[in-house]
Amino acid sequence: MKAITMRIQKFSRPGVILMATVVAIITSMVVANATQSITAPNAVKITYSLAAGASSAVITPATNTSVLVMGCCTTPNTTAGVGQVSLIHIPSTDMRWVGLESPANIASTITSGHGSTGHIVYIDFNHFVEIQVASADTIRVHNGLGVSAAGSVTLVW
């Protein structure tokens, strides 16, 4: 019986090394295939403080890529609100977007469209402060309130 046990022990050592090598190779292959390339997004935050009826300086979104445009009005009382759209800027052509307006009364509404001028999204509760298309290549914030308004617009791409 001792001879059989000795023979098994001698053969098991190379077998264990072989099995460990196989496990290491399979683990390496799985890890190599499971890795992902994660890139940090680009973002810019623009604050505004606008007198009644004024518009901000123009903002140029990144071109030929989806851009998340989020805006908020932080003016207190009933005007504070938020709205956002996904937008694509096609250079020298127009802007195209879809998103949600800040709620007026109770429910928010979907906003969508395209063009080189006009309304994109309301970012205040009363639908006076909005992000507009300023040209085929730019957007801006417009304050249609009878008082000054402040807040920010963030673009992420």
N, CA, C and O of each residue as an XYZ file, in Angstrom:
628
protein
N       0.810     -1.183      0.000
C       0.000      0.000      0.000
C       0.865      1.263      0.000
O       0.516      2.265     -0.625
N       2.007      1.203      0.715
C       2.893      2.366      0.741
C       3.421      2.696     -0.650
O       3.571      3.870     -0.991
N       3.698      1.699     -1.438
C       4.228      1.919     -2.784
C       3.219      2.651     -3.668
O       3.596      3.523     -4.451
N       1.945      2.300     -3.544
C       0.909      2.961     -4.336
C       0.771      4.411     -3.906
O       0.646      5.298     -4.750
N       0.792      4.661     -2.609
C       0.679      6.029     -2.097
C       1.852      6.878     -2.558
O       1.661      8.031     -2.944
N       3.060      6.332     -2.526
C       4.243      7.075     -2.955
C       4.158      7.415     -4.447
O       4.499      8.523     -4.859
N       3.703      6.454     -5.242
C       3.586      6.664     -6.672
C       2.557      7.762     -6.970
O       2.808      8.594     -7.842
N       1.409      7.795     -6.282
C       0.385      8.824     -6.464
C       0.928     10.191     -6.064
O       0.680     11.176     -6.759
N       1.657     10.268     -4.968
C       2.210     11.546     -4.529
C       3.213     12.098     -5.548
O       3.245     13.303     -5.795
N       4.041     11.208     -6.146
C       5.026     11.655     -7.133
C       4.328     12.214     -8.370
O       4.773     13.221     -8.921
N       3.249     11.582     -8.815
C       2.542     12.046    -10.007
C       1.645     13.246     -9.715
O       1.339     14.026    -10.617
N       1.224     13.396     -8.467
C       0.302     14.477     -8.172
C       0.985     15.844     -8.144
O       0.331     16.846     -8.433
N       2.242     15.923     -7.816
C       2.930     17.211     -7.774
C       2.985     17.852     -9.165
O       2.604     19.017     -9.280
N       3.429     17.177    -10.223
C       3.389     17.783    -11.558
C       1.955     18.068    -12.013
O       1.707     19.051    -12.710
N       1.014     17.208    -11.617
C      -0.392     17.436    -11.963
C      -0.930     18.709    -11.329
O      -1.669     19.461    -11.965
N      -0.559     18.951    -10.074
C      -0.998     20.164     -9.375
C      -0.413     21.396    -10.049
O      -1.111     22.395    -10.224
N       0.842     21.341    -10.423
C       1.483     22.474    -11.096
C       0.809     22.733    -12.445
O       0.564     23.883    -12.809
N       0.512     21.674    -13.175
C      -0.169     21.813    -14.454
C      -1.553     22.433    -14.282
O      -1.935     23.335    -15.029
N      -2.303     21.940    -13.288
C      -3.638     22.505    -13.029
C      -3.553     23.980    -12.633
O      -4.364     24.783    -13.094
N      -2.595     24.349    -11.795
C      -2.436     25.746    -11.383
C      -2.117     26.622    -12.591
O      -2.610     27.745    -12.694
N      -1.291     26.108    -13.507
C      -0.954     26.853    -14.717
C      -2.189     27.057    -15.590
O      -2.407     28.156    -16.097
N      -2.986     26.030    -15.768
C      -4.212     26.123    -16.559
C      -5.166     27.137    -15.948
O      -5.736     27.961    -16.663
N      -5.348     27.085    -14.628
C      -6.237     28.035    -13.940
C      -5.721     29.467    -14.123
O      -6.513     30.375    -14.374
N      -4.416     29.679    -14.004
C      -3.847     31.026    -14.168
C      -4.070     31.548    -15.581
O      -4.385     32.724    -15.765
N      -3.912     30.686    -16.576
C      -4.111     31.113    -17.970
C      -5.572     31.463    -18.220
O      -5.863     32.492    -18.829
N      -6.485     30.629    -17.762
C      -7.917     30.904    -17.952
C      -8.318     32.188    -17.235
O      -9.066     32.995    -17.789
N      -7.833     32.389    -16.016
C      -8.134     33.616    -15.260
C      -7.620     34.844    -16.003
O      -8.313     35.859    -16.078
N      -6.413     34.758    -16.549
C      -5.850     35.892    -17.294
C      -6.677     36.213    -18.533
O      -6.888     37.381    -18.858
N      -7.141     35.181    -19.220
C      -7.968     35.401    -20.414
C      -9.292     36.060    -20.052
O      -9.751     36.958    -20.759
N      -9.904     35.628    -18.968
C     -11.181     36.208    -18.542
C     -10.991     37.664    -18.144
O     -11.793     38.518    -18.519
N      -9.938     37.954    -17.387
C      -9.687     39.332    -16.959
C      -9.388     40.216    -18.167
O      -9.865     41.349    -18.224
N      -8.626     39.735    -19.114
C      -8.294     40.527    -20.306
C      -9.548     40.860    -21.110
O      -9.664     41.965    -21.641
N     -10.478     39.927    -21.204
C     -11.709     40.169    -21.953
C     -12.712     41.013    -21.178
O     -13.607     41.607    -21.780
N     -12.584     41.076    -19.871
C     -13.566     41.790    -19.051
C     -13.225     43.259    -18.864
O     -14.063     44.015    -18.372
N     -12.047     43.686    -19.231
C     -11.682     45.078    -19.023
C     -12.457     45.982    -19.966
O     -12.722     45.620    -21.113
N     -12.819     47.162    -19.474
C     -13.528     48.145    -20.278
C     -12.733     49.429    -20.302
O     -11.992     49.750    -19.373
N     -12.901     50.132    -21.362
C     -12.291     51.442    -21.472
C     -13.344     52.473    -21.063
O     -14.334     52.675    -21.765
N     -13.120     53.111    -19.939
C     -14.061     54.115    -19.444
C     -13.387     55.480    -19.534
O     -12.308     55.694    -18.982
N     -14.037     56.386    -20.231
C     -13.490     57.733    -20.358
C     -14.352     58.707    -19.570
O     -15.575     58.582    -19.531
N     -13.715     59.654    -18.960
C     -14.441     60.677    -18.213
C     -15.108     61.628    -19.196
O     -14.497     62.002    -20.197
N     -16.348     62.028    -18.930
C     -17.024     62.939    -19.856
C     -16.444     64.354    -19.762
O     -15.852     64.739    -18.754
N     -16.631     65.093    -20.819
C     -16.302     66.516    -20.810
C     -17.518     67.253    -20.276
O     -18.652     66.841    -20.518
N     -17.293     68.318    -19.566
C     -18.411     69.093    -19.031
C     -17.985     70.553    -18.881
O     -16.817     70.869    -18.658
N     -18.976     71.422    -19.013
C     -18.754     72.841    -18.753
C     -20.001     73.382    -18.062
O     -21.126     73.065    -18.450
N     -19.792     74.196    -17.043
C     -20.900     74.821    -16.318
C     -20.798     76.331    -16.501
O     -19.757     76.938    -16.248
N     -21.899     76.918    -16.945
C     -21.953     78.357    -17.187
C     -23.019     78.939    -16.276
O     -24.172     78.511    -16.314
N     -22.644     79.907    -15.461
C     -23.633     80.565    -14.605
C     -24.131     81.823    -15.303
O     -23.423     82.429    -16.107
N     -25.353     82.199    -14.981
C     -25.916     83.417    -15.564
C     -26.641     84.214    -14.490
O     -27.155     83.661    -13.517
N     -26.669     85.502    -14.689
C     -27.455     86.431    -13.891
C     -27.914     87.501    -14.873
O     -27.135     88.351    -15.305
N     -29.210     87.438    -15.215
C     -29.715     88.269    -16.305
C     -30.791     89.234    -15.826
O     -31.663     88.865    -15.040
N     -30.724     90.457    -16.299
C     -31.777     91.436    -16.038
C     -33.022     91.025    -16.818
O     -32.951     90.195    -17.723
N     -34.137     91.602    -16.466
C     -35.393     91.309    -17.169
C     -35.233     91.550    -18.664
O     -34.764     92.612    -19.075
N     -35.621     90.570    -19.481
C     -35.563     90.702    -20.929
C     -34.197     90.483    -21.551
O     -34.069     90.558    -22.773
N     -33.173     90.214    -20.752
C     -31.813     90.070    -21.284
C     -31.508     88.634    -21.695
O     -32.164     87.683    -21.267
N     -30.489     88.514    -22.542
C     -30.000     87.200    -22.957
C     -28.529     87.067    -22.595
O     -27.801     88.057    -22.526
N     -28.103     85.829    -22.363
C     -26.705     85.570    -22.017
C     -25.824     85.650    -23.257
O     -26.313     85.782    -24.380
N     -24.535     85.567    -23.034
C     -23.599     85.409    -24.143
C     -23.887     84.053    -24.788
O     -24.453     83.167    -24.148
N     -23.501     83.894    -26.041
C     -23.774     82.640    -26.727
C     -22.872     81.523    -26.215
O     -21.755     81.767    -25.759
N     -23.373     80.298    -26.297
C     -22.669     79.095    -25.869
C     -22.596     78.188    -27.095
O     -23.606     77.969    -27.763
N     -21.418     77.664    -27.393
C     -21.255     76.770    -28.540
C     -21.106     75.335    -28.051
O     -20.075     74.988    -27.474
N     -22.120     74.493    -28.271
C     -22.009     73.082    -27.861
C     -21.015     72.320    -28.740
O     -20.712     72.734    -29.859
N     -20.518     71.212    -28.218
C     -19.653     70.330    -29.008
C     -20.401     69.904    -30.268
O     -21.629     69.820    -30.269
N     -19.660     69.638    -31.333
C     -20.294     69.309    -32.613
C     -20.319     67.809    -32.881
O     -19.453     67.062    -32.426
N     -21.328     67.393    -33.625
C     -21.472     66.023    -34.116
C     -21.374     64.957    -33.023
O     -20.849     63.868    -33.256
N     -21.875     65.271    -31.847
C     -21.932     64.307    -30.750
C     -23.118     64.663    -29.868
O     -23.563     65.811    -29.860
N     -23.628     63.702    -29.134
C     -24.750     64.025    -28.250
C     -24.242     64.834    -27.063
O     -23.210     64.522    -26.469
N     -24.991     65.872    -26.736
C     -24.640     66.760    -25.629
C     -25.848     66.829    -24.696
O     -26.960     67.123    -25.134
N     -25.630     66.562    -23.430
C     -26.680     66.737    -22.429
C     -26.622     68.185    -21.963
O     -25.603     68.630    -21.434
N     -27.710     68.917    -22.156
C     -27.783     70.320    -21.758
C     -28.777     70.412    -20.605
O     -29.969     70.163    -20.779
N     -28.275     70.769    -19.431
C     -29.118     70.895    -18.237
C     -29.086     72.339    -17.783
O     -28.015     72.933    -17.658
N     -30.247     72.900    -17.537
C     -30.310     74.279    -17.071
C     -31.170     74.385    -15.836
O     -32.108     73.612    -15.644
N     -30.839     75.354    -14.998
C     -31.681     75.608    -13.828
C     -31.770     77.106    -13.588
O     -30.859     77.872    -13.900
N     -32.894     77.484    -13.026
C     -33.113     78.857    -12.585
C     -33.182     78.787    -11.069
O     -34.016     78.070    -10.516
N     -32.320     79.519    -10.402
C     -32.267     79.473     -8.941
C     -32.924     80.676     -8.287
O     -32.803     80.867     -7.076
N     -33.619     81.492     -9.075
C     -34.320     82.646     -8.527
C     -35.390     82.130     -7.566
O     -36.187     81.271     -7.941
N     -35.420     82.642     -6.332
C     -36.331     82.083     -5.323
C     -37.810     82.285     -5.633
O     -38.187     82.902     -6.629
N     -38.608     81.753     -4.762
C     -40.073     81.800     -4.833
C     -40.576     80.863     -5.917
O     -40.151     79.709     -5.958
N     -41.456     81.308     -6.787
C     -42.103     80.393     -7.727
C     -41.367     80.245     -9.051
O     -41.842     79.505     -9.912
N     -40.228     80.912     -9.262
C     -39.559     80.825    -10.557
C     -38.480     79.754    -10.624
O     -38.086     79.371    -11.725
N     -37.984     79.254     -9.496
C     -36.916     78.254     -9.509
C     -37.394     77.004    -10.249
O     -38.536     76.575    -10.083
N     -36.515     76.427    -11.061
C     -36.890     75.236    -11.811
C     -35.696     74.649    -12.536
O     -34.578     75.154    -12.432
N     -35.949     73.568    -13.278
C     -34.894     72.872    -13.993
C     -35.466     72.240    -15.252
O     -36.626     71.828    -15.276
N     -34.656     72.163    -16.292
C     -35.051     71.496    -17.528
C     -33.811     70.944    -18.209
O     -32.702     71.421    -17.967
N     -33.994     69.938    -19.061
C     -32.835     69.369    -19.739
C     -33.222     68.789    -21.089
O     -34.362     68.382    -21.312
N     -32.230     68.765    -21.991
C     -32.410     68.170    -23.312
C     -31.140     67.433    -23.712
O     -30.046     67.744    -23.242
N     -31.309     66.455    -24.584
C     -30.187     65.879    -25.305
C     -30.177     66.596    -26.643
O     -31.206     66.698    -27.312
N     -29.013     67.089    -27.028
C     -28.917     67.967    -28.193
C     -27.774     67.515    -29.087
O     -26.754     67.027    -28.600
N     -27.942     67.675    -30.380
C     -26.823     67.497    -31.314
C     -26.670     68.793    -32.102
O     -27.638     69.361    -32.607
N     -25.431     69.235    -32.187
C     -25.092     70.459    -32.931
C     -24.458     70.012    -34.243
O     -23.355     69.466    -34.256
N     -25.156     70.246    -35.331
C     -24.635     69.934    -36.663
C     -24.061     71.233    -37.213
O     -24.818     72.147    -37.542
N     -22.735     71.334    -37.319
C     -22.078     72.607    -37.655
C     -22.643     73.269    -38.910
O     -22.870     72.620    -39.931
N     -22.860     74.566    -38.804
C     -23.352     75.422    -39.887
C     -24.712     75.000    -40.428
O     -25.136     75.490    -41.475
N     -25.409     74.092    -39.725
C     -26.721     73.635    -40.180
C     -27.787     73.982    -39.162
O     -28.602     74.872    -39.407
N     -27.803     73.289    -38.004
C     -28.780     73.585    -36.960
C     -28.514     72.765    -35.708
O     -27.538     72.020    -35.620
N     -29.414     72.924    -34.741
C     -29.427     72.146    -33.504
C     -30.652     71.246    -33.569
O     -31.678     71.620    -34.137
N     -30.536     70.033    -32.972
C     -31.681     69.128    -32.864
C     -31.705     68.612    -31.437
O     -30.659     68.286    -30.877
N     -32.910     68.534    -30.832
C     -32.981     68.196    -29.419
C     -34.276     67.489    -29.051
O     -35.268     67.524    -29.780
N     -34.223     66.835    -27.870
C     -35.398     66.267    -27.219
C     -35.116     66.261    -25.724
O     -33.997     65.969    -25.301
N     -36.136     66.584    -24.917
C     -35.934     66.620    -23.470
C     -37.190     66.964    -22.713
O     -38.300     66.809    -23.222
N     -37.010     67.438    -21.482
C     -38.125     67.778    -20.600
C     -38.047     69.229    -20.151
O     -37.001     69.712    -19.717
N     -39.181     69.910    -20.267
C     -39.312     71.287    -19.781
C     -39.470     71.283    -18.270
O     -39.922     70.294    -17.694
N     -39.102     72.384    -17.626
C     -39.415     72.549    -16.215
C     -40.927     72.532    -16.056
O     -41.638     73.087    -16.894
N     -41.435     71.904    -14.994
C     -42.897     71.810    -14.864
C     -43.558     73.168    -14.684
O     -43.108     73.995    -13.891
N     -44.620     73.380    -15.423
C     -45.494     74.536    -15.222
C     -46.715     73.963    -14.530
O     -47.281     72.977    -15.001
N     -47.124     74.545    -13.450
C     -48.214     74.025    -12.633
C     -47.788     72.688    -12.024
O     -47.034     72.685    -11.051
N     -48.241     71.559    -12.561
C     -47.966     70.266    -11.936
C     -47.060     69.376    -12.779
O     -46.145     68.759    -12.234
N     -47.280     69.290    -14.074
C     -46.578     68.306    -14.903
C     -45.561     68.954    -15.826
O     -45.772     70.055    -16.335
N     -44.446     68.246    -16.035
C     -43.490     68.703    -17.031
C     -43.950     68.230    -18.403
O     -44.795     67.341    -18.506
N     -43.400     68.819    -19.448
C     -43.776     68.431    -20.803
C     -42.527     68.101    -21.615
O     -41.428     68.557    -21.301
N     -42.714     67.313    -22.646
C     -41.615     66.972    -23.540
C     -41.388     68.130    -24.498
O     -42.336     68.736    -24.999
N     -40.130     68.426    -24.742
C     -39.764     69.415    -25.747
C     -38.889     68.729    -26.782
O     -38.027     67.921    -26.435
N     -39.104     69.044    -28.029
C     -38.255     68.492    -29.090
C     -38.329     69.425    -30.284
O     -39.287     70.183    -30.434
N     -37.331     69.367    -31.113
C     -37.349     70.199    -32.307
C     -35.993     70.299    -32.955
O     -35.048     69.600    -32.588
N     -35.918     71.177    -33.920
C     -34.666     71.465    -34.605
C     -34.781     72.838    -35.236
O     -35.881     73.339    -35.470
N     -33.646     73.434    -35.507
C     -33.652     74.725    -36.163
C     -32.418     75.531    -35.849
O     -31.548     75.094    -35.095
N     -32.345     76.713    -36.430
C     -31.218     77.603    -36.192
C     -31.647     78.833    -35.402
O     -30.834     79.728    -35.172
N     -32.919     78.893    -34.980
C     -33.405     79.925    -34.062
C     -34.564     79.327    -33.268
O     -35.154     78.326    -33.675
N     -34.883     79.948    -32.135
C     -36.089     79.569    -31.407
C     -35.869     78.888    -30.075
O     -34.745     78.737    -29.597
N     -36.986     78.483    -29.494
C     -37.055     77.906    -28.152
C     -36.540     76.474    -28.109
O     -36.850     75.672    -28.989
N     -35.743     76.148    -27.071
C     -35.314     74.764    -26.837
C     -36.011     74.217    -25.598
O     -36.752     73.238    -25.687
N     -35.777     74.851    -24.418
C     -36.320     74.302    -23.172
C     -36.480     75.411    -22.131
O     -35.620     76.281    -21.990
N     -37.607     75.360    -21.402
C     -37.793     76.261    -20.259
C     -37.072     75.688    -19.053
O     -37.115     74.483    -18.804
N     -36.408     76.563    -18.305
C     -35.662     76.114    -17.132
C     -36.135     76.794    -15.844
O     -35.468     76.719    -14.812
N     -37.283     77.450    -15.917
C     -37.880     78.010    -14.701
C     -39.319     77.510    -14.594
O     -39.910     77.081    -15.585
N     -39.867     77.567    -13.409
C     -41.182     77.018    -13.127
C     -42.296     77.707    -13.904
O     -43.267     77.058    -14.291
N     -42.173     78.999    -14.137
C     -43.234     79.764    -14.794
C     -43.081     79.879    -16.313
O     -43.874     80.564    -16.959
N     -42.085     79.227    -16.884
C     -41.834     79.237    -18.331
C     -41.550     80.628    -18.891
O     -42.124     81.045    -19.897
N     -40.654     81.328    -18.212
C     -40.169     82.614    -18.712
C     -38.675     82.579    -19.024
O     -38.213     83.287    -19.919
N     -37.917     81.760    -18.293
C     -36.477     81.650    -18.530
C     -36.259     80.408    -19.385
O     -36.682     79.309    -19.025
N     -35.597     80.596    -20.515
C     -35.450     79.491    -21.456
C     -34.065     79.446    -22.073
O     -33.347     80.445    -22.116
N     -33.710     78.260    -22.549
C     -32.538     78.107    -23.405
C     -33.064     78.178    -24.830
O     -34.028     77.502    -25.190
N     -32.414     79.009    -25.630
C     -32.841     79.230    -27.013
C     -31.709     78.889    -27.974
O     -30.538     78.872    -27.595
N     -32.078     78.617    -29.219
C     -31.087     78.529    -30.290
C     -30.796     79.963    -30.710
O     -31.701     80.699    -31.104
N     -29.523     80.358    -30.623
C     -29.152     81.720    -31.009
C     -28.747     81.783    -32.483
O     -28.956     82.801    -33.143
N     -28.173     80.705    -32.993
C     -27.788     80.609    -34.403
C     -27.631     79.130    -34.733
O     -27.880     78.278    -33.879
N     -27.230     78.820    -35.929
C     -27.028     77.422    -36.315
C     -25.945     76.746    -35.476
O     -25.893     75.518    -35.405
N     -25.076     77.545    -34.835
C     -23.951     76.986    -34.090
C     -23.929     77.334    -32.604
O     -23.024     76.900    -31.891
N     -24.907     78.110    -32.117
C     -24.845     78.551    -30.727
C     -26.220     78.515    -30.049
O     -27.263     78.531    -30.703
N     -26.177     78.466    -28.714
C     -27.385     78.582    -27.894
C     -27.163     79.694    -26.877
O     -26.043     80.181    -26.722
N     -28.225     80.097    -26.183
C     -28.112     81.138    -25.160
C     -29.256     80.966    -24.167
O     -30.216     80.241    -24.427
N     -29.141     81.644    -23.021
C     -30.220     81.693    -22.031
C     -30.914     83.034    -22.194
O     -30.257     84.070    -22.301
N     -32.245     83.016    -22.211
C     -33.025     84.254    -22.322
C     -33.943     84.375    -21.113
O     -34.623     83.420    -20.738
N     -33.954     85.562    -20.508
C     -34.809     85.838    -19.349
C     -36.021     86.641    -19.802
O     -35.910     87.837    -20.069
N     -37.177     85.991    -19.889
C     -38.414     86.676    -20.238
C     -39.205     87.113    -19.019
O     -40.320     87.617    -19.152
N     -38.633     86.924    -17.814
C     -39.289     87.373    -16.578
C     -39.282     88.890    -16.501
O     -38.472     89.546    -17.156
N     -40.172     89.441    -15.712
C     -40.193     90.882    -15.480
C     -39.181     91.316    -14.433
O     -39.075     92.504    -14.131
N     -38.436     90.367    -13.876
C     -37.399     90.649    -12.874
C     -36.132     89.903    -13.262
O     -36.143     89.078    -14.176
N     -35.028     90.199    -12.556
C     -33.781     89.510    -12.871
C     -33.877     88.020    -12.498
O     -34.646     87.636    -11.618
N     -33.102     87.219    -13.170
C     -33.073     85.776    -12.932
C     -31.639     85.284    -12.945
O     -30.799     85.811    -13.673
N     -31.361     84.265    -12.131
C     -30.013     83.698    -12.051
C     -30.101     82.183    -12.052
O     -31.137     81.605    -11.721
N     -28.999     81.548    -12.429
C     -28.938     80.093    -12.432
C     -27.698     79.619    -13.171
O     -26.688     80.319    -13.235
N     -27.794     78.406    -13.733
C     -26.651     77.862    -14.461
C     -27.119     76.926    -15.571
O     -28.238     76.415    -15.557
N     -26.225     76.725    -16.526
C     -26.427     75.778    -17.612
C     -25.190     74.898    -17.635
O     -24.064     75.396    -17.620
N     -25.402     73.577    -17.672
C     -24.293     72.623    -17.711
C     -24.407     71.801    -18.988
O     -25.479     71.290    -19.315
N     -23.301     71.679    -19.701
C     -23.233     70.856    -20.901
C     -22.292     69.693    -20.616
O     -21.183     69.896    -20.121
N     -22.730     68.473    -20.927
C     -21.926     67.273    -20.730
C     -21.879     66.511    -22.043
O     -22.922     66.266    -22.648
N     -20.686     66.132    -22.497
C     -20.566     65.355    -23.725
C     -19.422     64.366    -23.636
O     -19.173     63.623    -24.586
